[in-house]
């Protein structure tokens, strides 16, 4: 009879253990589903941001002109005649010589055609500067960027930039 009691106890214990196993299985399945949902959401957000960035860069690439590949060989330079202007404030003069680094020979020929327009725009720019603006290295770097922009605009280049860089070959500020 003791064996029957033990068997009945075992039979009663098994269903209880089976219930715990089922509960554990349900919790694990729910946990896996939650993790899959979170992972799917994270993947969706990541990929949608990445594709939105690609769409934006694609849209920008559609509107921006294609960048020409860098040509091989030595750079192409065009020397501009020296500029001598009175600086704003009237107490000093600027004498400057510069060269433009151009994309290619075609850009150099195009620049020659626009030289009167370029010189006029640069004289206006330079004469509006003050001695204090041009004394520092930062002032000279800003001036280079402004000169590059003005030359490209004067050449009616649009988004294309035939002038890649501007180099100062002489830069003298003289008090009068």
C-alpha positions as CSV (number, residue, x, y, z in Angstrom):
1,X,0.0,0.0,0.0
2,X,2.9,2.3,0.6
3,X,3.8,1.8,-3.0
4,X,0.3,2.9,-4.1
5,X,0.6,6.0,-2.0
6,X,3.9,6.8,-3.6
7,X,2.6,6.2,-7.1
8,X,-0.4,8.5,-6.4
9,X,1.9,11.1,-5.0
10,X,4.1,10.9,-8.1
11,X,1.0,11.0,-10.4
12,X,-0.2,14.1,-8.5
13,X,3.2,15.7,-8.7
14,X,3.6,15.2,-12.5
15,X,0.7,17.3,-13.5
16,X,1.9,20.1,-11.3
17,X,5.4,20.0,-12.8
18,X,3.8,19.8,-16.3
19,X,1.9,23.0,-15.5
20,X,5.1,24.7,-14.5
21,X,6.8,23.6,-17.7
22,X,3.9,24.9,-19.8
23,X,4.0,28.2,-18.0
24,X,7.8,28.4,-18.5
25,X,7.3,27.5,-22.2
26,X,4.7,30.3,-22.6
27,X,7.0,32.8,-20.9
28,X,9.9,31.9,-23.2
29,X,7.7,32.1,-26.3
30,X,6.4,35.5,-25.3
31,X,9.9,36.7,-24.5
32,X,11.1,35.5,-27.9
33,X,8.2,37.3,-29.6
34,X,8.9,40.5,-27.8
35,X,12.6,40.3,-28.7
36,X,11.8,39.6,-32.3
37,X,9.3,42.6,-32.4
38,X,11.9,44.9,-30.8
39,X,14.6,43.7,-33.2
40,X,12.3,44.1,-36.2
41,X,11.4,47.6,-35.1
42,X,15.0,48.5,-34.6
43,X,15.9,47.1,-38.1
44,X,13.0,49.0,-39.6
45,X,14.0,52.3,-38.0
46,X,17.7,51.8,-39.0
47,X,16.9,50.8,-42.6
48,X,14.3,53.6,-43.1
49,X,16.8,56.2,-41.8
50,X,19.5,54.8,-44.0
51,X,17.3,54.7,-47.0
52,X,16.0,58.2,-46.3
53,X,19.7,59.4,-46.1
54,X,20.4,57.6,-49.4
55,X,17.3,59.2,-50.9
56,X,18.4,62.6,-49.8
57,X,21.9,62.1,-51.1
58,X,20.4,60.7,-54.3
59,X,18.2,63.8,-54.6
60,X,21.2,66.0,-53.9
61,X,23.2,64.1,-56.5
62,X,20.4,64.7,-59.0
63,X,20.5,68.4,-58.6
64,X,24.2,68.8,-58.1
65,X,26.5,68.7,-61.1
66,X,28.6,65.7,-61.5
67,X,32.1,66.2,-60.0
68,X,34.7,65.8,-62.6
69,X,37.4,63.3,-61.8
70,X,40.7,64.8,-60.8
71,X,42.8,65.1,-63.9
72,X,46.3,63.7,-63.9
73,X,49.4,65.8,-64.5
74,X,50.5,69.1,-63.1
75,X,47.9,71.7,-61.9
76,X,46.8,74.5,-64.2
77,X,47.4,78.0,-62.9
78,X,46.5,81.4,-64.3
79,X,48.3,84.4,-62.9
80,X,46.3,87.6,-62.5
81,X,47.8,91.0,-62.9
82,X,48.7,92.7,-59.6
83,X,46.0,94.6,-57.7
84,X,46.8,97.8,-55.9
85,X,43.8,99.3,-54.0
86,X,43.2,101.7,-51.2
87,X,41.8,99.8,-48.2
88,X,38.6,101.0,-46.5
89,X,39.5,103.7,-44.0
90,X,41.8,105.4,-46.4
91,X,45.0,105.1,-44.4
92,X,46.6,102.2,-46.1
93,X,47.0,100.4,-49.5
94,X,47.0,96.8,-50.4
95,X,49.2,95.4,-53.2
96,X,48.3,91.8,-54.0
97,X,49.4,89.3,-56.6
98,X,47.6,86.0,-56.9
99,X,47.2,82.9,-59.1
100,X,44.1,80.8,-59.6
101,X,44.4,77.0,-59.6
102,X,42.0,75.9,-62.3
103,X,40.4,72.6,-63.0
104,X,41.8,72.3,-66.6
105,X,42.9,74.2,-69.6
106,X,39.3,74.8,-70.8
107,X,38.7,76.6,-67.4
108,X,41.9,78.6,-67.9
109,X,40.7,79.7,-71.4
110,X,37.2,80.5,-70.0
111,X,38.8,82.6,-67.2
112,X,40.8,84.7,-69.7
113,X,37.5,85.6,-71.4
114,X,36.0,86.8,-68.1
115,X,39.1,88.7,-66.8
116,X,37.6,92.2,-67.0
117,X,34.5,91.1,-65.1
118,X,36.7,89.2,-62.6
119,X,39.1,92.2,-62.0
120,X,36.3,94.6,-61.5
121,X,34.6,92.3,-58.9
122,X,37.9,91.7,-57.1
123,X,38.8,95.4,-56.9
124,X,35.4,96.1,-55.3
125,X,36.0,93.3,-52.8
126,X,39.6,94.3,-52.0
127,X,38.8,98.0,-51.6
128,X,36.0,97.2,-49.1
129,X,38.5,95.5,-46.7
130,X,40.2,97.1,-43.8
131,X,43.8,96.8,-42.7
132,X,42.6,95.0,-39.5
133,X,40.7,92.4,-41.4
134,X,43.7,91.5,-43.5
135,X,46.4,91.5,-40.9
136,X,45.6,88.0,-39.4
137,X,46.1,84.7,-41.1
138,X,42.3,84.0,-40.6
139,X,41.5,87.2,-42.5
140,X,43.7,86.1,-45.4
141,X,42.2,82.7,-45.5
142,X,38.7,84.2,-45.6
143,X,39.8,86.6,-48.3
144,X,41.1,83.6,-50.4
145,X,37.7,81.9,-50.1
146,X,35.9,85.1,-51.0
147,X,38.2,85.6,-54.1
148,X,37.6,82.0,-55.2
149,X,33.8,82.5,-54.9
150,X,33.8,85.8,-56.8
151,X,35.9,84.4,-59.6
152,X,33.7,81.4,-60.0
153,X,30.6,83.6,-59.9
154,X,32.1,86.1,-62.4
155,X,32.7,83.2,-64.8
156,X,29.0,82.3,-64.6
157,X,30.1,78.8,-63.6
158,X,26.9,78.1,-61.6
159,X,27.3,75.0,-59.4
160,X,30.5,74.0,-61.2
161,X,33.7,75.4,-59.7
162,X,36.4,75.8,-62.3
163,X,38.6,77.6,-59.8
164,X,39.8,75.1,-57.2
165,X,42.0,77.3,-55.2
166,X,43.5,80.8,-55.0
167,X,47.1,81.3,-54.1
168,X,48.7,84.6,-52.9
169,X,52.1,85.2,-54.5
170,X,52.5,88.6,-53.0
171,X,50.6,90.3,-50.2
172,X,51.7,93.8,-49.0
173,X,49.8,96.3,-46.8
174,X,51.4,99.7,-46.9
175,X,50.5,102.6,-44.6
176,X,50.2,106.0,-46.5
